């Protein structure tokens, strides 16, 4: 399959990006349904790593955004990921932003998206995860939660709390997404009193749910790469104070410095891929210096090689996540990274 992927990618890159996204996911699901995943993708690298009290089969996960509704969990797991993060999910289903809203920049090995948390709603996702848990309870599933587009930022905690309550018993960990650039006002929740108030609500609810369900589910916070170092430090201090279980660094960037003069550079949305790699690693490094091992870091952003993954670990991360690299490089990237991080 590794030899074939450049041909497959050429086919997918000849069509609309969002359409190709759906066809690709359905293709992976078909291979899984016909029990052909092992033939096409090989065996999953097993190199267990314990983080947040969870034993991950390997250190390479799928970042949120590819499987927004939990429709492809088992299929994607069979590709070789050590864990799958689904979502971002919101209380109510929503269409997201108008199409087109997903743009490739092959010259920079990058993608711009302004999807806008398009998803079928938390109740749909719950049913999908329940179905997976009946068949296979070994897959490590993170669930990424957000707010609806039309929920005022001052009421955002209500949306996060509702999602937390609904997914709690089904998730291995839950990610609080406050860093997407495609929901107006969302990134303001990364700072100061807004972040403090949100975390107070969610940590309180986590405590209540732990007692009610007799199960502790870790909470991670996902941050943006566009924060100043001073803001990263303040956010890190608050995450420690509130006893958050992990931090994911980073989401997409709103910077266009690395794609000036290229196709789609003026499109609004978050930029992912190679252009965000260096800055994401910098954020991981600053976080590591501030957190001093008190909170584990999961690194995401521009991982396109085993060396990229190793650099994230060297900067202070415990685990890594891939999305855009998977689109450009295929499943072999997962295996290469997992193998490198197992040593």
N, C-alpha and C positions, 0 to 999 in steps of 0.2 A: 504493500500500500504506500510505503514511503516513496517508492519510485513513481507511482501513479499520481501522487498528490499534486505535483505541479500542473499536471494535465487537468485534474479535477478542479483545481483552483482557477485555472484559465477559463474553464467552462462557467464556474460560478461568478467570476469577475466580469464576465461578458453580459451579465444581467443586472437588474436592479438589486441593490445591496440587501434590502429588506426581504425581497422575494427569495433571493439566494439563501438568506438566513433560514427561512422556513423550510425550503427544499432540503438544505443540508441537514437540519435537525431531523426531518422526517426520514431521510436516508439512513442516518445513524440509528434511528429507532427501528427501521426495517431490518437492518443487519442484526440488531439485538433480538428482535422477534423471531428471526429465522436461525438464531444461534450461530451467527457467522462473525460475531464480534472478535472472538479469539483469532480466527483465521485472518481477518483484516488488520486488527490492531495489536495482536500479540498478547502476552500475559502482562497483567498489571505488576509494576515493580512494588515489591513489599519491603518496606524499610520503616517500621513503626516509629512514630514520634509522639510523645505525650505533651500536649499543650492544653491549657485550660482544664486539666483533669480528663481530657479526652484522648484516647489513643487513635491517632490518625494512621491509616495503612501506609501512606507515604506523605511527603511534605509538600506535594504539589496539588493545589486545588483549582477548581473552576471558579472564577470570579462571578459575582452577581451580574445579571443583565442578559446572559445568553438564554437561560431558561427562566423566564419571568414568572411562569405560572406553575412550575413543578411538573410539566407535562413530559419531560424527557429525563428524569432523574436516573433511572436504571440504565437507560441507553448511554447516557454520558458517562456514568460511572464505569461502564464496560470499556470505554476508550482508554482508561488508565489513570484517571484522576484519583487522588487519595481522599478527596472530599469534594462535595458539590454544594455551592451556595446558590440558592434560588431566590427569585425576586428581582427587583424590588416590588413588593406587594403593598397594596393600600387597602383600607377598609372596604371601599366600594370599587367595583370595576370602573375603568376609565379608558377612553380611546387614546389618550396621549396627544401629542402635537400633530398638526397636519402633515401629510406626506407631500414630498419626500422629506425624510428626517434622518437618513443614515447615508453617509458618504465615505467612500474609500479614497485614500490618497496613496496609491501604490508607490509613488516616487519616494515617499517618506516612510513607507510601511506603517501607515496610520489610518485611523478611522475618526470621523467626526459624527457624533450622534446628538440628536436633540429629541429623543424618543418621548420623554416627558412622562415616565412611569406608566406607560401603557400596560395594562394587565387586566385580568378577569375578576379581580377582587379576592380577598382573603378566603372567603368560603370555598371558592373553586380550588384554590391551592391546598386547603386543608384536605379536601377529598382526594386529591392527587397523592399527597404525602401519606395519607392513611392507607391507600392502596399499595404504595411501595412498602410501607412498614409491614403489611400482611405477608408480602412475598419475600422481602429481604430487609431484615432489621440491622444489617451490618454496615450499610452505606452511611457514612457521616454526612449529615445534611445540615447546612446552615441556612437560615431563613432571614432574608434581608427585608426590613420593613421601612415604610415611608408614610408620608401624608398625602391625602388627595389634593389634587391641583386647586380645587375650590375651597379648601379648608384654610381659613386665615392663619397666618404664622403664629399669632398669639394663642390659637386653639390647637396647634400642632400636637401637643402632648396627648390630647384626647385620641387622635388617630393612632399614634404610636402605641399608646396604652391598650387600645382595642385590639390592634394586631398582635401585640405581645400576649394578651390574654388568650387569643384564639389559637395561636401557633405553639404556645408554650410546651405542651406535653408532647408535641411531635418533633420539635427541633432538637438537634444536638447543641447548637448555639444559635443565638439571634443577633443579627447586625442592625444597629440603628444607623440608617443612612441619612446623614445631615449634610452631605457634600455634593449631591448632584447639582450641576449648574442649570438644569433644565426645568426646575420647578421654582418659580419666582419666590425669592425670600428665604429659600431653604437653607442656604449657606450661612445666614445670620445665626442659625442655631448652633454653630460651631464655637461661638465666642461668649465669654462673660456670663452675665446673669441669665441670658437665654439658654445657654448650655446647662448651667447649674440647675435651673428650674426644671428643664426637661429630664435631666439625669435623676434629680430628686424624685420625680414622679415615677420614672421607670424602675429605679432601684427599689423604691418602696413597693411597687407592684411585684417586682421579682421576688422580694422577700415574702410577700403574702402568698404568691403562687407556689413558692418552694414549700411552704408549710401545708398549703392546701393539696398539692399534688405529690408531696413527698419526693420531690425531684428538683435538683438545682440545675438550671439551664444558664450557662454563661452568656453575658451580654458583651458584645463588641461594638465599638463606635468606628465608623468609617469617615475619614477626613480627606480634605482636598489637598492637592499639591501646591496650590496657589497662596498658601499662608506665609506670612513673614515669620522668620525664625523666632522672633519675640512672641508672636501669637501661638506658635507651635508649643513653645515652652509653657505659656500660661494654660493652654488646653491640656497639656500633659499633666501639669500640677493638679488640675481639676479632675482629670480621669483617675489619678491616684487617690485624691481626696474622696471621691465618690465610689471607690473600689470597683471600677469597671474592670471586666475580666480580660479584655484584649482591645487592641486598636488596629484597624486596617488602614494601611497607608500605601497607596492613595487611590482616590477616584480620578476622573478625567480632569484635564486642565482647560482653562479658558484662554490660555496664552496661544498665540499663533506665530511666535518668533521663529520656530523651527520649520514652518511651512510657508514662509513668505514667497509669493510669486508662483505658488503651486496651485493646481486645480482645487477648487472648493475652499481655499483659504478663508474666504469671506463668509462662509456658512456659519451660522450661529450654532452653538452647542459645545459639548465636551470633546476634547481631542484626546485620543488614546493611541497607544502603540509606541514605537521607538522614540518619538519626540518627547515623551513624558518620562522616559526611563531614568535619566540622570537626576531630574528634580525629585522624582519619587524616592530614589535611593538617598538623596540628600535629606528628605523629610524623615526617612527611617533612621538615618544616622543621628539627627537632632533629637528625635524621640527617644532613641536608645540612650543618649547621653543624659536626657532628663529623667527617664523612667528608671534607669539603673536596675533593670531586671524585675522591677515590681509588677509590671504588666507586660505580657507577651505582645510582640508585634507580628502582624501578618502583612507581608509586603505584596503589593500589586502595582503594576504600572510599567509597561514597556519591556517585559521579559520575552526575549526572542531567542535566547540561547542558554545553554547550561551555565556559561560564564555570567550572564546577567543574573540568573537565579543565585549563583554563588555570591555575587557581589551584594545582593540584597541580604543574604544571610550574614555575610561578613560585616555589613553595616549595622546588624543587630536584630534582624528578623528571625523568627522561629519557623515560620511557614511562608510559602509564596502562593500567589494565585495568578492564573493566566486567563486571558480572554482574547485580546486582539492578536497576540502571538499564535494562538491556536488557529485563528482564521487564516493567517498568512502562512504558517509553517506546518499545520496539520498535527496529527497525533504524535508524531515522532518527537516533537518538542517536549511533550509531557514526559515521555520515557527518558529522554536525554537529561532533563532537569531532575527527575526523580532519582535517576541513577547517580548523577553527580552529587546530589545532596545526601545520598545514602552512605557516602564514604566518610 
